């Protein structure tokens, strides 16, 4: 994909986000981010605007569109059994 195509795709994504008022999470970001505690996959909780690690029982906040992947900033949601 060329730089121009990437820019166009990014602009379209930003336009959609501003229309809905929800910045959301880029699916490509979810493909590369992992839980810093367990190294397991994360899921996006749109309602809470958090990245959730079910394995660790933690929810990492997203602030101003930036995931805060620090254990001290994560909310404890209880480990899944």
Buried (B, 14 or more C-beta within 10 A) or exposed (E): EEEEEEEEEEEEBEEEBEEEEEBBBBEEBBEEBBBBBBEEBBEBBEEEBBBBBBBBBBBBBBEEEEBBBEEEEBEEBEEEE
